[in-house]
Amino acid sequence: MTKYLISFPSEAMVVTPEELPQVAADSHAVIAEAKAAGVYVFGGGIDEAVEPVVVAADGAVSPGTYPGSEFRGGFTVLELPNRATAEDWARRIAVSCRCSQELREFMFDPES
C-alpha cells in the first residue's frame, strides 16, 4: 500500500463564515469515512500563527523556510492500494472542503 498526501493551501478555501460550519461538518464526515475504512494515517491544518523555523544540518535554528517552500493550509495522509483510489478520496475531500486538492504520492521506503 502507498501513502498519499492530499492537501490544499489555505487561500484555496474561500467560504463565507456562514458556510464554514457546514464545510467543517462535511470534511469531518469524509475523514470519519477514511478512518472507518482503515485508510487514514494522519491529517490536520498547519497552525499559521506559529512561525516556521529552519533547522540546519549543524543544528542551528533560524526563523523562516527554504525560499519558495511556504506550506500552509490543510492536509491528509491516506494509505491506499492505488492512485485511482487516491484520486477518489481526493475528490471526496475536494467536494467537502469546497476547493481543489493537490495529490502527491510518497516514495516507498522500507525503513519508514
N, C-alpha and C positions, 0 to 999 in steps of 0.2 A: 504494500500500500504506500502511496505517495502523499506527502503533506503539501497542501496548497495554501497560499496566502491570498485572501480576498480582502481588499482594502479600498479606502477612498480618502482623499484629502478633505479636511474639514470644510473648505469653501465649496465643495461639491454639493453638500446637503443644504439646499435652500428651501426651507419650510417656514411657515409662519408660526408664531408662538401658539396659536390656536391648533395648528396641525401637529405640533410636537408630541403631545400625549398619545395620539393615535399612532404616529410613526414609531415612538418608543415601544408601544404595546405590540405593534406588528413585527418589529425587528426582534424583540424579545421572544415572540412566538416562534420565529424561524430558528433562533438559537436553541430554544427548547426542543424543537423538532430534531435539530442536529445532535443534541445531547441524547435524546431518546433513541436516535438511530445509531448511536455509538461512534459518530464520526468527529465530534467536537474535540479539539485539542486545547485551544486557548483563544481568547479574544478580548477585546476591550477598546477603549479610546485613549489616545495619548493625552495626558494632562498638560495642556498647553500653558498653564500657569506656572509650571515648573520648567525653568530654563535647562536645555541640554548642555552637557559638557563633553569634551573630547578627552579620553584617557590615552595618553601617548604610550608608545612601546617602552619608554623608560619609566613609565608610571606617573609622569607629570599629568596633572589635571588642569584643563583650561576651559573657559566658557566657549560655547559655540558648537558648530558641527563642521563636517567636511564641506567645502564650498559646493553648493548645488545639491546637497543631500538632505534638505529640510524634510522632516517626516512629521505630519500632523494628521489628525483625523481618527478614523476607526479601522479596526482590522479584525479578522477572524482567521484562525488556522484550523483547517479541517484535514483529516486523514481519509483519503478516498481511493477507490480502486482504479480510476482513470480520469482523463481530462474531461471527457463528456459529462461525467457525474459532477466534476468540479464546476463546470460551466452551468450546470443545472442549479447547484447550490448558490453560485454567484448570482444567477438570475433571480432566485428567491430573495436573496439579501438585497439586491438592487431594487426590486419591487417594494420590499418592506421599508427600505431607507429612503425611497423616492429619489435615488441618484445612482448614476453608473458606478460600477465597481471595477477595480483592476484585479486581474487574476494572474498569480505567479506560482510557479512550481519550485519547491525546494529540491535541490540536488540530493540524491541518495548518499548517505554517509553511514556505513555500518557501525561506526563508533558513536553515533549520536542517538 
